[in-house]
Amino acid sequence: EEIEYGLPTYEFIQQYLMWEEGAFSKSRDRGIFIDEAVEHYPADYWRFYLSKMLPTDHDTNFSWEDFESEINNVLNDTVGNFINRTLSLAEKWFNNEVPKADLESDREVVEEVKKELEDYIEAFEDHEPQEALDHSLQIARIGDRYLSEEEPWNNENRREETIYVALQLIQKLAVTLYPFIPESSEKIGGMLNTDIDTSEDRDLLSKDVLGAVEAGHELGEREILFEKIDVSDQVEKLEEEKEEEKDTMKEKFNEDTVSFDQFGEMDLRVGKVESVEEHPNADKLYRVKVSVEEAVLQTCAGLKKFYEPEELEDKKVVVLANLEPAELRGEKSECMMLAAESDDGETVSLLTTDQKMEVGDKIR
């Protein structure tokens, strides 16, 4: 039976997340990894931060201080504060139920939120999750501002309307945050005593801004949603690790030394790639011929993953010309082209000279 597969029409590609201006590296124990990360802070904190600073256009550096700022100032102070204030007032004034309200004077804030919801949906349709998160957070900012402006603690006549509207905004906030912080969104749903799980075939954003949590609905038990964090221990540990890494590298270089005489035995030359062919017996190797002065030497180079043949031809490279000849998969290899390799092995770059040099010039 034939199966028809649909080809992808859009690829969402991110740039690299860097660790304090360097690459993450398991081998060098540089960075923080998932198993360790969730030991320090809840998974939703990491989901939120990484979603908010998603490196889409350029490489982005992870920073402990920035992580702390986003969690404390945005997730806790903006989102958490708005939700906690609203629910505590509903509990205090309305016996933990959604109050009835006349909403004629609240149309402006409703339209603001409606626009954010429309932009949120459009951002996801345009494959811009970072932008979608911004629109979700804007709902929290609108709600927090709305509470502060209405001052229901001083304006008794506006309490029902203010708390009713604020509870509706919390429901929309819970739904729109679900793709980013699902565990916290489910907690918010529990406090509202309503289901906000979007995994089923339902569109919880299809309703109007108002009415998702009906008047008279009994709310759930309020709980602490987020807590402020202090990353000073992690920052101190990072500085210690940097110093340890420097010391380790110094020790390694001091241990693995070569004498001047040993270095002098290596005949390093400027070479020119004359031809590049497929290795007949190895999928990952090229058979490369390199001219060094009058000689043309052959090498078997594992560069197929990193270079097309036309990228190598006529390229000037640094060659170890007096390498002891060897046979690789039935083909002789009598020199070596030098290259730099990244920690993860995903990037390889052939060494060359930064000035115009002649083929055969000696590398000292």
C-alpha positions as CSV (number, residue, x, y, z in Angstrom):
1,E,0.0,0.0,0.0
2,E,1.4,3.4,-1.0
3,I,1.6,6.1,1.7
4,E,1.6,9.7,0.6
5,Y,3.8,11.9,2.7
6,G,3.3,15.7,2.8
7,L,6.5,17.7,2.4
8,P,7.1,20.5,4.9
9,T,6.1,23.9,3.8
10,Y,7.8,25.8,6.5
11,E,10.9,25.1,8.7
12,F,11.2,26.9,12.0
13,I,15.0,27.3,12.5
14,Q,16.7,28.9,15.5
15,Q,20.1,30.2,16.0
16,Y,22.5,29.1,18.7
17,L,22.0,29.6,22.4
18,M,25.4,30.4,23.8
19,W,26.6,30.0,27.4
20,E,28.0,33.3,28.7
21,E,29.5,34.1,25.3
22,G,30.8,30.6,24.7
23,A,29.4,27.4,23.3
24,F,27.7,24.8,25.5
25,S,30.0,21.8,25.9
26,K,29.2,18.5,27.7
27,S,32.9,17.4,27.4
28,R,34.1,20.6,29.1
29,D,31.2,20.7,31.6
30,R,30.4,24.2,30.3
31,G,26.7,25.2,30.6
32,I,23.7,24.0,32.4
33,F,21.7,21.0,31.0
34,I,18.1,19.9,31.4
35,D,18.6,17.4,34.3
36,E,20.6,19.9,36.3
37,A,18.4,22.9,35.4
38,V,15.2,21.5,36.8
39,E,17.0,20.7,40.1
40,H,17.5,24.4,40.6
41,Y,14.2,25.9,39.3
42,P,10.8,24.7,38.0
43,A,10.6,23.6,34.4
44,D,8.1,26.3,33.6
45,Y,10.7,29.0,34.6
46,W,13.1,27.6,32.0
47,R,10.3,27.2,29.4
48,F,9.3,30.8,29.9
49,Y,12.8,32.3,29.8
50,L,13.9,30.3,26.8
51,S,10.6,31.0,24.9
52,K,11.0,34.7,25.6
53,M,14.6,35.0,24.5
54,L,14.3,32.5,21.6
55,P,17.4,33.1,19.4
56,T,15.7,33.4,16.0
57,D,17.7,36.1,14.2
58,H,21.1,35.8,15.8
59,D,23.0,33.8,18.5
60,T,21.9,34.6,22.0
61,N,23.9,34.4,25.2
62,F,22.3,32.8,28.3
63,S,22.8,35.0,31.4
64,W,22.0,34.1,34.9
65,E,21.3,37.7,35.7
66,D,18.9,38.1,32.8
67,F,17.2,34.8,33.7
68,E,16.6,36.1,37.3
69,S,15.3,39.5,35.9
70,E,12.8,37.8,33.6
71,I,11.4,35.4,36.2
72,N,11.2,38.0,39.0
73,N,10.1,41.1,37.1
74,V,7.9,39.6,34.4
75,L,6.7,36.2,35.5
76,N,6.4,36.9,39.2
77,D,5.7,40.7,39.4
78,T,3.5,41.1,36.3
79,V,1.8,37.8,35.7
80,G,1.8,36.4,39.2
81,N,1.0,39.7,40.9
82,F,-2.1,40.4,38.7
83,I,-3.5,36.9,39.2
84,N,-2.9,36.8,43.0
85,R,-4.4,40.3,43.5
86,T,-7.5,39.5,41.6
87,L,-8.2,36.1,43.2
88,S,-7.5,37.4,46.7
89,L,-10.0,40.2,46.2
90,A,-12.6,37.8,44.7
91,E,-12.1,35.6,47.8
92,K,-12.4,38.5,50.2
93,W,-15.4,40.3,48.7
94,F,-17.4,37.7,46.8
95,N,-16.9,34.5,48.8
96,N,-14.6,33.1,46.1
97,E,-17.3,33.4,43.4
98,V,-17.4,35.3,40.1
99,P,-19.5,38.4,40.7
100,K,-22.3,39.6,38.4
101,A,-21.5,42.8,36.5
102,D,-22.8,45.6,34.3
103,L,-20.0,46.0,31.7
104,E,-20.9,49.1,29.7
105,S,-18.0,51.1,31.1
106,D,-15.4,48.5,30.5
107,R,-15.5,48.2,26.7
108,E,-12.1,49.9,26.3
109,V,-10.1,47.3,28.2
110,V,-12.1,44.5,26.5
111,E,-11.2,45.8,23.1
112,E,-7.5,46.1,24.1
113,V,-7.5,42.5,25.1
114,K,-9.4,41.4,22.1
115,K,-6.7,43.0,19.9
116,E,-4.0,41.2,21.8
117,L,-5.8,37.8,21.3
118,E,-6.1,38.5,17.6
119,D,-2.4,39.4,17.3
120,Y,-1.5,36.3,19.4
121,I,-3.2,34.0,17.0
122,E,-1.7,35.7,14.0
123,A,1.8,35.5,15.5
124,F,1.4,31.7,15.9
125,E,0.1,31.4,12.3
126,D,3.1,33.3,11.2
127,H,5.4,31.0,13.1
128,E,6.4,33.7,15.6
129,P,6.1,32.1,19.0
130,Q,8.2,34.7,20.7
131,E,5.9,37.4,19.5
132,A,2.9,35.4,20.6
133,L,4.3,35.2,24.1
134,D,4.7,39.0,24.1
135,H,1.0,39.4,23.3
136,S,0.0,37.0,26.1
137,L,2.1,39.0,28.6
138,Q,0.5,42.2,27.4
139,I,-2.8,40.8,28.6
140,A,-1.3,40.6,32.1
141,R,0.0,44.1,31.9
142,I,-3.4,45.4,30.7
143,G,-5.1,43.6,33.6
144,D,-2.6,44.8,36.2
145,R,-3.0,48.4,34.9
146,Y,-6.8,48.0,34.9
147,L,-6.9,47.0,38.6
148,S,-4.6,49.8,39.6
149,E,-6.7,52.4,37.7
150,E,-10.1,51.1,38.9
151,E,-8.9,50.9,42.5
152,P,-11.8,48.5,43.6
153,W,-10.5,48.7,47.2
154,N,-11.4,52.4,47.2
155,N,-14.3,52.4,44.7
156,E,-16.9,50.1,46.1
157,N,-19.4,50.8,43.3
158,R,-17.0,49.3,40.8
159,R,-15.9,46.2,42.6
160,E,-18.2,43.7,40.8
161,E,-17.3,45.0,37.3
162,T,-13.6,45.2,38.0
163,I,-13.2,41.8,39.5
164,Y,-15.4,40.2,36.9
165,V,-13.4,41.6,34.0
166,A,-10.1,40.8,35.7
167,L,-11.1,37.2,36.1
168,Q,-12.0,36.9,32.4
169,L,-8.5,38.3,31.6
170,I,-6.9,35.7,33.9
171,Q,-8.7,32.9,31.9
172,K,-7.4,34.3,28.6
173,L,-4.0,34.7,30.1
174,A,-4.0,31.0,31.3
175,V,-5.0,29.8,27.8
176,T,-2.5,31.9,25.9
177,L,0.4,31.0,28.3
178,Y,-0.4,27.3,28.0
179,P,2.0,26.6,25.1
180,F,4.9,28.2,27.0
181,I,4.3,27.3,30.7
182,P,1.7,24.4,30.7
183,E,2.1,23.4,34.3
184,S,1.6,27.0,35.6
185,S,-1.4,27.4,33.2
186,E,-3.0,24.3,34.6
187,K,-2.5,25.7,38.1
188,I,-4.2,29.0,37.0
189,G,-7.1,26.9,35.6
190,G,-7.3,25.1,38.9
191,M,-7.6,28.4,40.8
192,L,-10.3,29.5,38.4
193,N,-11.9,26.0,38.7
194,T,-12.0,25.7,34.9
195,D,-10.3,23.5,32.4
196,I,-7.8,25.3,30.1
197,D,-6.1,22.3,28.6
198,T,-5.8,22.9,24.9
199,S,-4.7,19.4,23.9
200,E,-8.2,18.4,22.9
201,D,-9.8,19.5,19.7
202,R,-11.2,22.7,21.1
203,D,-10.6,26.4,20.5
204,L,-10.6,28.1,23.9
205,L,-9.9,31.4,22.3
206,S,-13.0,31.3,20.2
207,K,-15.2,32.8,22.9
208,D,-15.4,36.6,23.4
209,V,-13.1,38.1,26.0
210,L,-16.0,38.1,28.4
211,G,-18.1,35.2,29.5
212,A,-15.5,32.4,29.6
213,V,-15.9,32.3,33.4
214,E,-19.5,32.9,34.1
215,A,-21.0,35.0,36.9
216,G,-21.8,32.9,40.0
217,H,-19.1,30.3,39.1
218,E,-17.3,29.1,42.2
219,L,-13.5,29.6,42.0
220,G,-10.9,27.1,43.1
221,E,-8.4,27.3,45.9
222,R,-5.8,30.0,45.6
223,E,-2.1,29.0,45.7
224,I,1.3,30.6,45.2
225,L,2.0,30.5,41.5
226,F,5.5,31.9,41.2
227,E,8.3,32.9,43.6
228,K,11.2,35.2,43.2
229,I,14.6,33.7,42.6
230,D,18.1,34.6,43.6
231,V,20.8,33.3,41.2
232,S,23.8,34.7,43.2
233,D,24.9,31.2,44.1
234,Q,24.8,30.1,40.4
235,V,26.7,33.3,39.4
236,E,29.4,32.6,42.0
237,K,29.6,29.0,40.9
238,L,30.0,30.1,37.3
239,E,32.9,32.3,38.2
240,E,34.5,29.5,40.1
241,E,34.1,27.2,37.1
242,K,35.7,29.7,34.8
243,E,38.7,29.9,37.0
244,E,38.8,26.1,37.4
245,E,38.6,25.7,33.6
246,K,41.5,28.2,33.1
247,D,43.6,26.2,35.6
248,T,42.7,22.9,34.0
249,M,43.6,24.1,30.6
250,K,46.9,25.5,31.8
251,E,47.7,22.2,33.5
252,K,46.8,20.2,30.4
253,F,49.0,22.4,28.2
254,N,51.8,22.1,30.6
255,E,51.5,18.3,30.7
256,D,51.1,17.6,27.0
257,T,54.1,19.5,25.8
258,V,56.4,19.0,22.8
259,S,60.0,20.2,22.5
260,F,61.2,22.7,20.0
261,D,63.1,19.9,18.3
262,Q,60.0,17.8,18.0
263,F,58.1,20.8,16.5
264,G,61.0,21.4,14.1
265,E,60.6,17.9,12.7
266,M,57.2,18.8,11.3
267,D,57.4,20.1,7.8
268,L,54.4,22.5,7.6
269,R,53.9,24.1,4.2
270,V,51.4,26.2,2.3
271,G,49.7,23.8,-0.2
272,K,47.1,24.2,-2.9
273,V,44.3,21.7,-3.5
274,E,44.6,20.5,-7.1
275,S,41.8,18.0,-7.2
276,V,39.0,16.5,-5.1
277,E,37.5,13.1,-5.8
278,E,35.1,10.7,-4.0
279,H,37.0,8.1,-2.0
280,P,36.0,4.8,-3.7
281,N,35.8,2.8,-0.4
282,A,34.6,5.4,2.2
283,D,31.5,7.5,2.4
284,K,32.9,10.2,4.6
285,L,36.3,10.7,2.9
286,Y,37.5,12.6,-0.1
287,R,40.6,11.7,-2.0
288,V,42.5,15.0,-2.3
289,K,45.6,15.9,-4.2
290,V,47.6,18.8,-2.9
291,S,50.6,20.5,-4.5
292,V,53.5,21.5,-2.3
293,E,56.3,23.1,-4.3
294,E,57.0,20.7,-7.1
295,A,55.4,17.7,-5.4
296,V,51.8,16.6,-5.6
297,L,50.8,14.7,-2.5
298,Q,47.6,12.7,-1.9
299,T,45.6,12.7,1.3
300,C,42.3,11.1,2.5
301,A,40.4,13.8,4.2
302,G,37.1,13.4,6.2
303,L,35.6,16.6,4.9
304,K,32.6,15.5,3.0
305,K,30.2,16.7,5.8
306,F,31.7,20.1,5.7
307,Y,32.8,21.0,2.2
308,E,31.6,20.5,-1.4
309,P,34.4,19.5,-3.8
310,E,34.2,22.9,-5.6
311,E,34.8,24.7,-2.3
312,L,38.1,22.9,-1.8
313,E,39.5,23.1,-5.3
314,D,42.3,25.7,-5.7
315,K,42.1,26.5,-2.0
316,K,45.4,27.2,-0.2
317,V,45.7,25.2,2.9
318,V,48.2,24.4,5.7
319,V,49.7,21.0,5.1
320,L,51.9,18.6,7.2
321,A,54.0,17.5,4.2
322,N,56.3,15.0,5.9
323,L,53.7,12.8,7.5
324,E,54.5,9.1,7.5
325,P,52.5,7.6,4.6
326,A,49.6,5.4,5.5
327,E,46.8,3.6,3.7
328,L,43.2,4.5,4.4
329,R,40.6,2.1,3.0
330,G,42.9,1.1,0.2
331,E,44.1,4.6,-0.8
332,K,47.4,6.1,0.2
333,S,47.5,9.1,2.4
334,E,50.9,10.9,2.5
335,C,50.2,14.3,3.9
336,M,47.6,16.0,6.2
337,M,45.6,19.2,5.8
338,L,45.2,21.0,9.1
339,A,41.8,22.2,10.3
340,A,40.1,23.7,13.3
341,E,37.1,21.8,14.8
342,S,34.4,23.0,17.2
343,D,33.8,21.2,20.5
344,D,30.7,19.5,19.2
345,G,32.4,18.4,16.0
346,E,29.7,20.1,13.9
347,T,32.0,22.8,12.4
348,V,35.3,22.2,10.7
349,S,37.4,24.9,9.0
350,L,40.6,24.3,7.1
351,L,43.5,26.5,8.2
352,T,44.9,28.9,5.7
353,T,47.1,32.1,5.7
354,D,45.8,35.6,6.2
355,Q,48.3,37.0,3.7
356,K,48.9,35.9,0.1
357,M,51.6,33.3,0.3
358,E,53.2,31.1,-2.4
359,V,52.6,27.3,-2.6
360,G,55.4,25.6,-0.7
361,D,56.1,28.5,1.7
362,K,57.2,27.1,5.0
363,I,55.0,27.5,8.1
364,R,57.1,28.3,11.2
